[in-house]
Amino acid sequence: MLYRVMVATLVFALACGDDGDPMVGDGGMVSPDGGGGGGTTLLDGAPVEVSPLFESGAAPNQLPRNGTLRDWIPTDLAFSPSGQLWVIQRGREVEGFADADECPARAYSDPSFTNHDCGSLFSSFGVITNPEMPGMADLTNGRSRTVIDSNAFHFMRRPGGLAFGAEETTIQPDSPGADDGRGNPLISVPLTFTETFATCIEHLTANPTDNPPFVGPSLWTTDPSILNNTNGIGGNGS
């Protein structure tokens, strides 16, 4: 996968938006302060350059849905307890759809029905290791990866924010939410997860969009054996 990004892209494009628009230089590169110090990393004042978060036209970085390619758009970022940088990436929306019309139940069952925008409801995580290091993070140097939960259409329904919790989180059989909704426990012994974090969805529902409201925050773990690109429904990362 050709996912490539510099940590400065995320910090200045997302976290510093309240300070006004950054200056755009030649070739679309962005210099938030017109330069930098003489350091070699961001921590000691290295010069800052911002590169595109996704490469236009690079299919692995985009979402093919309904005959179109959707760019990944970053909406929030946070550092994990172990120092990884996690970024929410949403599919670019098609203008002109009301919330209820974006992905109605008919789109699930009728392949001939194309008047929908189901593709924009999927989201992913961009994960960067050693974000303090200078230079580009990509697959070549092993510092970048993209993670899409198997049920991202539901649990990653256009999220707008994420926040990390403790290094370990233990869920008891009687913890809130640890039942099937009818009072029957889903687990019989405590379960401990590492580096849990939550995402918050920005949509009326996480089901067909013409259904009644049904949505809430999701709890995740960075554990790659749980949150990865292969778990099927019933083995979600959330």
Beta strands, then each sheet from edge to edge (+ up, - down):
strand 1: 23-24
strand 2: 30-31
strand 3: 62-65
strand 4: 68-79
strand 5: 85-91
strand 6: 123-128
strand 7: 144-147
strand 8: 159-164
strand 9: 168-171
strand 10: 191-194
strand 11: 196-201
strand 12: 218-221
sheet 1: 1+ 2-
sheet 2: 3+ 4- 5+ 6- 7+
sheet 3: 8+ 11- 12+
sheet 4: 9+ 10-
end
